[in-house]
């Protein structure tokens, strides 16, 4: 109880002095400049993220088109890859290489689309947070 009284007396005894001097304005201007610098830096970072996303998207479209063109241009009765074996699991993989390649490509494209959507969502959230500052 005495600690609370001592603390209360300490706060009551303290009388802060506010001045309208040039020091306050200089300090305020310095802080506002720092906030503006951070805002510009975040906007530049978002721009870089957007450009990286566009580059990744274009690269994914090009590599996907080349891969699909290769898969579709090869003859249907010739396997895409061959292990030069006639027994076991590797023979099964050779016989079903087209289906395996198509499945892997579909999974990779799905993962890519999910990744792009997630990154765009993160960028939009960063922009909203930046605007609320």
N, C-alpha and C positions, 0 to 999 in steps of 0.2 A: 504494500500500500504506500509506503514512503517512497519507493522508487517511482511510482506513478506520479506522486505529488512533485517530486524533484524534476521529473521529466516535463510535467506540465508547467512548472515554474520556469524551466529553461526555455521552453517554447514561447511563453508569455513575455519573457524578458527580451527575447530577440526581436528587434524592430528593423526589418530590412529597409534599405534606403534605395529608392528607385530614382534614376536620373534620366533626363531626356537628352543627354549629351551625344556628341558625335561618336563616342566609343560604342554606344548601343547600336546606332545606325550602321556603323562599320561592321560590327559583329553580325548583325542581322543580314546585311548584304552578303557577307562572306558565307553565311549558312545557306542563303537562298541560291547563291552561285554553286555551292556544292550540291544542292538538291537538283539543280538544273543539269549539272554535269552528269550526275547519276542517271537522270531521266534520259539524256541523250545517249549515254552508254548502253542503257537497256534497249532503247529503240534500235540502235545499231546492231546489237546482239540479235534481236528478233529478226531484223533484215537478213543477217547472215544465216540464221536458221532457216528462213524461208528459201533463200537461194540454195542452200544445201539440200533442202527437201525437193526442190524442183530438179536439181541435178541428179539426185538419187532416183527420182521418179522417171526421168528421161532415160537414164542409164538402165534401169530395170525394164522399161518398155523395149529398149533396143536389144538387150541381152535375151529377154524372153522371146522376142520375135525371131531372133537368130536361132535360138534353141528349138523353138517350135517348127521353124522352117526346116531345120536339119532333120528333126524327127519325122516330119511329114514327107520330106523329099526322098528319104531312104525307101527302098522296096519293102513291101509289107512282109514278105516271106524271109527276109534276111534279118537276123537279130541285130540290135544296135551294138551290143558288145558280146564277145565270145571268149570263153575261158579255155578252149581247146581241150575239154574233158568230155567224157561220155557217160559219166555216172554221178549220182548224188545230187546234192543241193545246187552245185554250180551249173549242172545241166538244166535243172529246173529254172534257174535264174536266166540262163541263156535263152531258153524257149519263151520265157515271159518277159524279156527285156523291154519290149515296147510298153507293156502295161506298167512295169515298174518305173520306167522313165516318165511316163505320163503321170503316174501317181506322185512321184517326187516333184515334178514340175508344178503340179497343181498345189501341193503342200507348200512349196516355196513361194508361189505367187500369192497364196492365201496369207502366209506369214508376212510377206512384203506389204500387202494391202492393209493388214491389221497394224503393222508398224507405222505405215504412213498416216493412217487415220489417228493413231495414238499420238504421233508427233504433232500433227496439225491441231489436235485437241489441246495438247500441252502449250503450243504457241498461242492459241487463242486465250487460254487461261492466263498466260503471262501478260498478254496485252491488256486483259481486263484488270489484272492486278496493277499494271503500270498506270492505267487510266485512273484508278481509284486513289493513287498516291497524291 
